[in-house]
Amino acid sequence: MPAPERIPPRGLTDAGRMTLLGKGELTVLGQVRGASNAVLYCSVAYEGEEAHCVYKPVAGEQPLWDFPDGTLAQREVAAYEVSEATGWGLVPPTVLRDGPYGQGMCQLWIDAAPQGEDDPGLLALVEDEEPGEGWKAVALAEVGEGKTALLVHADDPRLRRLAVLDAVINNGDRKGGHLLPAPDGRLYGIDHGVTFNAEDKLRTLLWGWAGEPLPAEAVEVLDRLAAGLEPGAALVTRLEELITAAEIEALRARVAGLRSTGLHREPSGGWPAIPWPPV
């Protein structure tokens, strides 16, 4: 749903935004329609600061047979923690807190930048057999009346970072609508409730670099994540509050696998590689 009037937190640090989200008074303004779980659009106010946010109460989650442990809200927060550990800041500030409908995830609202007439965007369908310059091919898509088109995404370093993060957290649902380019040029990913499964669930639109060597910055990030996942490290201690021991061990294994191959993940073949619907 569109924000009626954005309320940005004025000049707050990242720690200030987390305090605002975690301690502020939540006021429900409306509900985001079309989601499979309860997604509430709220304002949050604390000590003179105010912002808009998304609140997803655990009470509004639909049970998932293949995610029997924990909650969607906990996995959303875990995704934020891992994103912060990379230093890329790809997930908006996110906390686990009590709200009007009980405990849930609270995440800073991000207003996506409007797409200009000359802006090609991040995803496209093209009639050519090969992607043009600046684009990476994903897959052929049926577009009706027996016709197909090539699904492509931008060869954008921000998307590439997100592809690495998704491989690490085992994101089972990276759709186009989960990509939010902000007015300041940053790119955020949202909706990380189906992540961290101990089984391979990676399902994404960002397959354009599959099998290609990881960039140097990604290798450095993976090295830092491996250190952060050592027993007793601050990151893994925080994750132990949010996901299971088996999921943490699988997370370690995914990081180790990426470091060992030095390559972007490829589809496993044992799970649908593209989310549906893709947007």
N, C-alpha and C positions, 0 to 999 in steps of 0.2 A: 504494500500500500504506500502511496506517496506521503512524505512527511508534510503536514500542513504548514509548519514553519520551523525550520531547523533551529535548534538551540545548541550552539557549540559551547563546550566548556572553554572558558576564556583563558588561554595561556597556560593550561595545566600541563605538568609533566606527565610521563607515562604512569608514574607512581600516583600522581594526583588523580588521574582518570580511574585507576584501579580503586582508589579510596572512594571516589564518587560513586562508582558502580557498586562497590561492596557495602558501603554504609549509608548511601543516600536513600531517601524516601521514594519508593516506587509508586507512580500513579498510572494506572492503565488508561490509555487513550483510545485503544481500538484493537482489533484482531487482524492479523495478516491472513487473508483468505487463500485457499488453494493448497495449504500445507497439510501433510498427513498427520501432523501432531500440532498441539496448541502452540501458537506463536503470537505473543502479545506485544503490541507497540506501546511503549511507556515513556514517561518522562522520569528522570531521577534527579533529586535535588539534595545538596548537602553543603552546609556552611556557605551559602550564597552562590554556589555553583550549580548549574543545571545543564542537562543534556538529554537527548533522546536515546533510547536503547531498546533492545529486543529482550524480552523475558520469556523463557520457555520452561514452564513448570513441569516437574517430573510427573505430577498428577495428570498431565495432558498427553503423556507419551503413549503410543500404541506399542504393545509388546511385539518383539521381533524374535522369531524362533531361533535364528542363527546368531543373536546377540543376547543370550540368556542372562549374562552377568552384568551388574552395574546398570548405569542409566545413560541415555543419550546425552543428558546434561553433563555428566562427568566426562564423557569422551570429548565433548565440545571444549571443556576446560583443558583437558589433557592435550588436545591439538594446539590450543593457544600456548601452553607451556612449552611444547616442543618447538613451535614456531619462534617463540622468544629465544629459545636456546640456540637456534640457528643464527640469530642476529638479523634475519631478514624482515621480521615484523610483518608477516603475511596474513595473520589472523587478527582481527580487531580485539582490543582489550576485552577480556572475558573473565567472569568470576562465577563461583557457585555460591548461592546465597538464598536466604528465605525471602519470600515475597508475598503478595496478596493471596496466592493460591499454593503456598508452601514452597519447599525448596525447589530451585531451578537454576538454569543458566541465565546469566544477565550479560549482554554483550553490547558494546557501544554501537549505536546506529551509524552506518556509513551511507552518506548520500552519494550515489554514483554520479560521475560527471556526465552531463548530457553529450551525446554523440553528435559532433558537428557534421556538416554536409560533406566535408572532405576527409572525414575520419573513417577509415575502412573497418574499424572495430577489431576485435580479437578473434572472432570466428566468422566463417563465411561458407557458403555453398557455391562452387564454381562449376561451369560446364566443361572445363578443360580436363584432360587426362592427367596432367601434372600440375602441381601448385606453381604459381607464379613467384617471382622474386620477392623475398620477404615473408613467404608463407611455408608452412609445413603440412604435408598430407596426413590425414587421420584415417579415413575410410570412405568407401562409396556409400551413398545414402539414397534410398528410394524417395523420389519426390512426387510420385503419383503418375498415373497413366502409363505405367511401364517404363518410366524414365528414371535415370539415376544422375546424381551430381556428386562431385568430390567435396567432402567435408574437409576444410582446412582450418588451421589456426595460425595466428601470427607467429613469426619467428622472433619472439619478444623475450628478452632476458628475464623479465618479471614473470612471465608464464613458465619459463624454464625452471626458475626457482620453485615455483608452485608445483611443477611436475616432480621435482626431487622431494619436496615435502610430502606430497601425496604418496609417493612410493615408500617413504619412511613410515608414515602413519597408517598406511594400508587403507587409503580412502576408497570406500565402496560406492561413492556417488558424487564424482566431480562433474557437475553439469555446467552448461554455459551460464545459466542464471545465478550460479554461485560465484561468479567472477565480478568483482566490483572495482572498476578503475575510479579512483578518487580524483577530485579537482586538483589536488597537489601533485598528481602524477604517480602516486603510489597505487599499487594493485593489491586488493584484499581478496582472500577467499573466505567464504562463509559456509555454514551448514556442515558441520563435521561430526554429526551424531553417529554415523555408521563408519567408524574408524577403529583401528587398533585390534581388529579381530586376530586371533592366533592363526587362523587359516587365511590363505591368500584370497583377498576380496577386491583387489585393486580394479577399479572400474572408472574410467576417466575419458574425457575428450582430448587430453593432452598427450597423445601418443606420438606426436610428430618427431620427437628425438629418440624414439625407441631404438636401442642397440647402438646409439652413438656414444662416443666418449663423453664422460661427465666433464664440465668445465672445471678449471682449477679451483674456483671459489667454492664449488659444490664439494670437491674433495676435501678442502679445508674444513668446511662445515661438518661433513660426515666424521672427520677426525675429532672435532670438538664434541659432537653428539656421542660418539663412542666413549669418550672420557666422561661425559655427563651421565652415562648409563652404567658406569661402574658402581658396584655396591657401596652405599654410603654417600654417594655424590648428591648434591642438592637437587638436581633434576630428577634422578630416579627416586629419591625420597619423596618428592612431591607427587610423582606419578603413582607411587604405591598407595596414595590416598584416593586415587581416581580410577585406576584400572587394575586388573588382576595380575598375579605373578606370572601366569602363563602368557598374558598379553605383553608384559614387559619383556619376558624372555624372547618372544617372537619379534618384538621391536628391536632388541639387540641383534637378533639374527638378520633382520632386514638391513640394518645399518652395516653389519659386517659383510653381507652379500654385496651391497653396492660398493663398499670399499674394496672388496676382493676383485670384482670384475672391472671396476672403473667405468662402467657403462650405465646408461639410462635403462630402466626396466623395460622389458618387452612383455606383451600379453602372455599369460601362462597357458592359455588354451583350456583350462579347467573351469573357467568362470567367464560370463559374458564381459567382454573388454570395454564395451561402450554402455553408458547408463541410458535408461529409457524412462521417460522421454529425455532426449539429450539436452533440452533447455530447462 
